[in-house]
Amino acid sequence: MAKLNYPLIIQRDKKYQALAELSNRYGSINRMPLITTIIDNVADEHLSLLIDKFSAGGYDGHFFTKTVSEKRKLIKNSVRNHQIKGSVLSIRNIVRDLGLGECIILEGLSNKKRNGEIKRNGFFYHGDPAKWAHYTVVFNQTIKVADGLLLKEILKSFAPARCFLEQIDFTKAPLLRNGATNRDGTYSRGKI
């Protein structure tokens, strides 16, 4: 590290010089343990301030949280999510953070070769080069229509800017006619 030229008031006193040297190392300190402790100890009525502070409001996840513990988890994970924003991992983390389980993300839905790499199952397009930036999120469990629509809005802010969400698919986990769900529009037949 280079020797810095301090103002005269700091140069006169060794204590001030030591303090200035310490402050230069502040940027290399891992502050996440301190931040998570603060988040855990903030009163519930002040969580909305932290949500604004950590840019977790609106469609960055706040609209989706229902309980105080979900809000705290969202705030803790918002720093991590914003660092990797625009990647497949950020989309996966958002889905996990929202309590929707695990998902598979299919990218580049066009220009795939017939070499066994993909299955022609309706997810991929043949001969449409404009679909290279489209992606599909596939779930192995059912999700509610309202949750899927909200997830679409959230993914607009976390997916890469050039990408377009083609669909949210959960046809691998269709609804069973066992009386557990009603046909009231809460669930769909597998695609949103």
HELIX and SHEET records of a PDB file:
HELIX    1   1 LEU A    8  GLN A   11  1                                   4    
HELIX    2   2 LYS A   14  ASN A   24  1                                  11    
HELIX    3   3 TYR A   26  SER A   28  5                                   3    
HELIX    4   4 MET A   32  ASN A   41  1                                  10    
HELIX    5   5 ASP A   44  HIS A   46  5                                   3    
HELIX    6   6 LEU A   47  LYS A   53  1                                   7    
HELIX    7   7 GLY A   58  ASP A   60  5                                   3    
HELIX    8   8 HIS A   62  PHE A   64  5                                   3    
HELIX    9   9 VAL A   68  GLN A   83  1                                  16    
HELIX   10  10 VAL A   88  ASP A   97  1                                  10    
HELIX   11  11 PRO A  129  ALA A  133  5                                   5    
HELIX   12  12 VAL A  145  PHE A  158  1                                  14    
SHEET    1   A 3 CYS A 103  GLU A 107  0                                        
SHEET    2   A 3 HIS A 134  PHE A 139 -1                                        
SHEET    3   A 3 PHE A 164  ASP A 169  1                                        
END                                                                             
